[in-house]
Amino acid sequence: MIDLRRLEILRELDRCGTIAATAQAVHLTPSAVSQQLAALSREAGTAMLEPDGRRVRLTAAAQLLLSHAHEVFTHLEHAESDLAAFRRGDAGTVRLGSFASAVSSIVVPVLRTVAERSRLQVYTVEVQPEGAADALLGRSVDLALTLSGEPPTADDDARLHVEPLLTDVLDVALPVGHPLAAGPAVDLADLADEPWIVNIPGTPCWQVAVSACARAGFTPRVQHRADEFTGVIALVSAGAGIALLPRLAQDVLPQAPVVLRPVAGVSPVRHIGVQYRAGTAAQPHIAPVLTALREVCAALARCAPGAQRQRLTAVATASA
């Protein structure tokens, strides 16, 4: 019989890449990790590791075993859900990962809603969207808000599930006195010769901005890059360029001499979702937080936050 703990160590090695990183993730010494994997090889009747320069890599047999292990651990998650439902407890701790611009509009109302309905303790952890999967698989969070420039598709990893929650529209931010600030909306094609302020390459907002400009027939002339929206808004207010700002972030930004106008035609959007480990959505301590997330995002879709009084687009979701 294959030991589940050793199988979990093998899964962590596949995720972490090195014995040292795996040891840190599973709270063992590197020597103990090697011993456990050697024991797993004996149990399986074939080697799990092979040399790869100064490191090791998983053998084909180990990859085959892992393909079954993912299903095994998902079934165990379901078993935990059933046991937790049997106990019918409503107390516990849930760790919710969130990116910064969702805290005010989404996370805070979720905390308030959960506190009104149960004795659950929800702890928030700042997790960048690109780190959500690792945070979930490493069990540092139970739920993670995701952010992408494209709608969520079928799950790439069978161990995780992502559920769409909301699409967040981006508006054009212009300095006061800009010739296009007087109109009700801005055609992006009219901004082709403007200096642009964008987020760091590879981030969802950068992806949305570049794609929107491409649809309008041009490549933005990027003059400034900023990771935080406070920096973006400061640069726009100083007349250093124009930018696209998501509506969820607009109300938490400092007051600045900036004009916000919707994009004419098809609005650029970023897609917000929630990701969790497969088999955990029905667990009694997870389900109430998921329900609150869905409700808060539905409310945002009906009435977007703040003075902009813009409309967000709801995403129809099915209960997990």
C-alpha positions in Angstrom: 0.0 0.0 0.0 1.3 3.4 -1.0 1.7 5.8 1.9 -0.4 9.0 1.4 2.1 11.2 3.2 4.9 10.1 0.9 2.6 10.6 -2.0 1.9 14.1 -0.9 5.7 14.8 -0.6 6.1 13.6 -4.2 3.3 16.0 -5.2 5.1 18.8 -3.5 8.4 18.0 -5.2 6.6 18.1 -8.5 5.3 21.6 -7.5 8.4 23.0 -5.9 11.1 21.5 -8.2 13.8 20.9 -5.7 14.4 18.7 -2.6 15.3 21.8 -0.6 12.2 23.7 -1.5 10.0 20.6 -0.9 11.5 20.2 2.5 10.6 23.7 3.4 7.1 23.3 2.1 6.4 20.0 4.1 8.4 21.1 7.2 11.0 18.3 7.0 14.7 18.3 6.5 16.0 17.6 3.0 17.5 14.3 4.2 14.0 13.3 5.6 12.4 14.2 2.3 14.9 12.0 0.4 14.3 9.1 2.8 10.6 9.4 2.4 10.8 9.4 -1.4 13.2 6.4 -1.3 10.6 4.6 0.8 8.0 5.5 -1.8 10.1 4.1 -4.5 10.3 0.8 -2.6 6.5 0.8 -2.1 5.9 1.5 -5.8 8.4 -1.1 -6.9 10.1 1.4 -9.2 12.3 4.5 -8.9 10.5 7.8 -8.4 13.5 10.1 -9.0 16.4 10.2 -11.5 19.5 12.5 -11.7 19.2 15.7 -13.7 22.6 17.4 -13.4 23.1 18.4 -9.8 19.3 18.1 -9.2 16.8 15.3 -9.5 13.6 15.0 -11.5 10.6 12.8 -11.5 10.7 9.6 -13.5 7.9 8.6 -15.9 6.7 6.2 -13.3 6.4 9.0 -10.8 4.5 11.2 -13.3 2.1 8.3 -13.8 1.6 7.8 -10.1 0.9 11.6 -9.7 -1.7 11.5 -12.4 -3.7 9.1 -10.1 -2.7 11.0 -7.0 -4.4 14.2 -8.0 -7.7 12.2 -8.2 -7.0 10.5 -4.9 -6.4 13.8 -3.1 -9.5 15.4 -4.6 -11.6 12.4 -3.3 -10.0 13.0 0.1 -11.0 16.7 0.0 -14.6 15.5 -0.8 -14.4 13.1 2.1 -13.3 15.9 4.4 -16.3 18.0 3.1 -18.7 15.2 3.9 -17.3 14.7 7.4 -17.4 18.4 8.1 -21.0 18.6 6.9 -21.8 15.7 9.2 -20.4 17.5 12.2 -22.5 20.6 11.1 -20.2 23.1 12.7 -20.3 26.7 11.6 -17.1 27.8 13.4 -13.6 27.7 11.9 -11.0 29.7 10.0 -10.9 30.5 6.3 -7.9 32.2 4.7 -8.9 34.4 1.7 -6.2 35.6 -0.7 -6.9 38.9 -2.5 -5.2 41.4 -4.7 -5.0 44.9 -3.4 -7.7 46.7 -5.5 -10.3 44.1 -4.5 -9.9 44.7 -0.7 -12.1 47.7 -0.3 -14.9 46.8 -2.7 -15.1 43.0 -2.3 -13.2 41.7 0.7 -14.4 44.2 3.3 -18.1 43.6 2.5 -17.5 39.8 2.5 -16.0 40.0 6.0 -19.0 42.0 7.2 -21.5 39.6 5.6 -19.8 36.5 7.0 -19.5 38.0 10.5 -23.3 38.7 10.5 -24.2 35.1 9.7 -21.7 32.9 11.5 -18.8 32.6 13.9 -16.3 31.9 11.1 -13.1 33.8 11.2 -12.0 35.0 7.8 -8.3 36.1 7.5 -7.1 37.9 4.5 -3.7 37.5 2.8 -2.5 39.7 0.0 -1.9 37.4 -2.9 -1.0 38.6 -6.4 -3.1 37.0 -9.1 -0.2 35.1 -10.6 0.6 33.5 -7.2 -3.0 32.3 -6.5 -2.5 28.7 -7.6 0.7 28.2 -5.6 -0.9 29.8 -2.5 -3.8 27.4 -2.8 -1.7 24.3 -3.5 0.7 25.3 -0.7 -2.4 25.7 1.6 -1.5 29.1 2.7 -5.0 30.2 1.6 -8.3 28.4 1.2 -9.8 30.8 -1.4 -8.1 33.2 -3.7 -9.5 36.1 -5.8 -8.2 35.9 -9.3 -7.7 38.5 -12.0 -7.1 38.1 -15.7 -7.4 39.9 -19.0 -9.4 37.0 -20.5 -12.5 35.1 -19.2 -11.7 32.0 -17.1 -11.6 28.9 -19.2 -11.7 25.2 -18.3 -9.4 24.5 -15.3 -5.8 23.9 -16.3 -5.1 22.1 -13.1 -7.5 19.3 -12.0 -6.6 20.1 -8.4 -8.1 23.6 -8.6 -11.3 25.1 -9.7 -11.9 28.8 -10.7 -15.3 30.4 -10.7 -16.0 33.7 -12.5 -17.5 36.4 -10.3 -17.4 39.8 -12.0 -16.1 41.8 -15.0 -14.6 45.1 -14.0 -14.7 47.8 -16.7 -11.7 50.1 -17.3 -12.1 53.8 -18.0 -9.8 56.3 -19.6 -8.0 58.5 -17.1 -7.2 62.0 -18.6 -5.5 65.0 -17.0 -7.8 67.9 -16.4 -7.9 70.2 -19.5 -7.2 67.4 -21.9 -9.0 68.1 -25.2 -10.9 64.8 -25.0 -12.0 65.3 -21.4 -15.0 67.3 -22.4 -16.8 64.5 -24.3 -19.0 61.8 -22.8 -16.8 59.0 -24.0 -13.4 58.5 -25.5 -12.5 56.6 -28.7 -9.2 54.8 -28.0 -8.1 55.4 -31.6 -8.0 59.1 -30.7 -5.3 58.3 -28.1 -2.9 56.6 -30.5 -0.4 59.5 -30.4 -0.7 60.1 -26.6 2.0 59.1 -24.1 0.6 56.1 -22.1 1.0 55.0 -18.5 0.6 51.3 -18.1 1.0 48.6 -15.5 4.0 46.3 -15.4 4.2 44.0 -18.4 2.5 40.6 -17.9 0.0 41.9 -15.4 -3.8 41.6 -16.2 -4.3 45.4 -16.5 -1.3 45.6 -18.8 -2.8 42.8 -20.9 -6.1 44.6 -21.1 -4.6 47.9 -22.1 -2.4 46.5 -24.8 -5.3 44.3 -26.2 -7.7 47.3 -26.2 -5.2 49.5 -28.1 -4.6 46.7 -30.6 -8.4 46.4 -31.2 -8.3 50.2 -31.8 -5.6 49.7 -34.4 -2.4 50.9 -32.6 0.3 50.0 -30.2 0.4 52.3 -27.2 3.4 54.6 -26.9 4.4 53.7 -23.4 6.2 56.4 -21.5 5.7 55.3 -17.9 5.1 52.0 -16.2 3.7 51.8 -12.6 2.7 48.8 -10.5 0.3 50.6 -8.2 -2.7 52.6 -9.3 -1.8 55.4 -6.9 1.3 55.9 -9.0 -0.7 55.8 -12.2 -3.2 58.4 -11.1 -0.4 60.7 -9.9 1.3 60.5 -13.3 -1.9 61.2 -15.1 -2.8 64.2 -12.8 0.7 65.6 -13.5 0.0 65.5 -17.3 2.6 62.8 -17.9 0.2 60.7 -20.0 -3.1 58.9 -20.1 -4.1 55.5 -18.7 -6.9 52.9 -18.3 -8.2 52.5 -14.7 -10.5 49.8 -13.4 -13.6 51.0 -11.8 -13.1 48.9 -8.6 -9.9 50.8 -8.0 -11.2 54.3 -8.6 -12.9 55.0 -5.3 -9.9 54.0 -3.2 -7.5 56.3 -5.1 -6.6 59.6 -3.7 -8.4 62.7 -4.9 -6.5 64.1 -7.9 -7.2 66.4 -10.9 -8.1 63.6 -13.2 -11.1 63.1 -15.5 -12.5 59.6 -16.0 -14.4 58.8 -19.2 -15.7 55.5 -20.5 -14.3 54.0 -23.7 -16.5 54.5 -26.7 -17.8 51.2 -28.2 -16.6 47.9 -26.6 -15.4 48.6 -23.0 -12.1 47.0 -22.0 -12.6 44.7 -19.0 -10.6 42.7 -16.5 -12.1 39.4 -15.2 -12.4 38.7 -11.5 -13.0 35.2 -10.2 -12.4 33.0 -7.1 -10.2 30.0 -7.1 -10.2 27.1 -4.7 -9.0 23.5 -4.3 -11.2 21.0 -6.1 -13.6 19.3 -3.7 -13.6 22.1 -1.0 -16.4 24.3 -2.2 -19.1 22.4 -0.1 -17.1 22.4 3.1 -19.1 24.2 5.8 -16.5 26.7 6.6 -15.8 27.4 2.8 -19.3 27.5 1.5 -20.5 30.6 3.5 -17.5 32.7 2.3 -18.1 31.6 -1.3 -21.8 32.6 -1.0 -20.8 36.0 0.4 -18.4 36.5 -2.4 -21.1 35.7 -5.0 -23.6 38.1 -3.3 -21.1 41.0 -2.9 -20.1 40.7 -6.5 -23.7 40.5 -7.7 -24.4 43.7 -5.7 -21.4 45.4 -7.3 -22.8 44.5 -10.7 -26.1 46.1 -9.9 -24.6 49.2 -8.5 -20.9 49.9 -9.0 -19.1 51.6 -6.1 -18.6 55.3 -5.8 -19.1 58.6 -7.5 -18.4 57.3 -11.0 -21.9 55.6 -10.9 -20.7 53.3 -13.7 -22.0 49.9 -14.4 -20.1 46.7 -13.9 -21.1 43.6 -15.8 -22.2 40.6 -13.8 -21.1 37.1 -14.7 -23.7 34.4 -14.3 -22.2 31.7 -12.1 -23.3 28.3 -11.1 -23.0 27.1 -7.5 -20.1 24.7 -7.1 
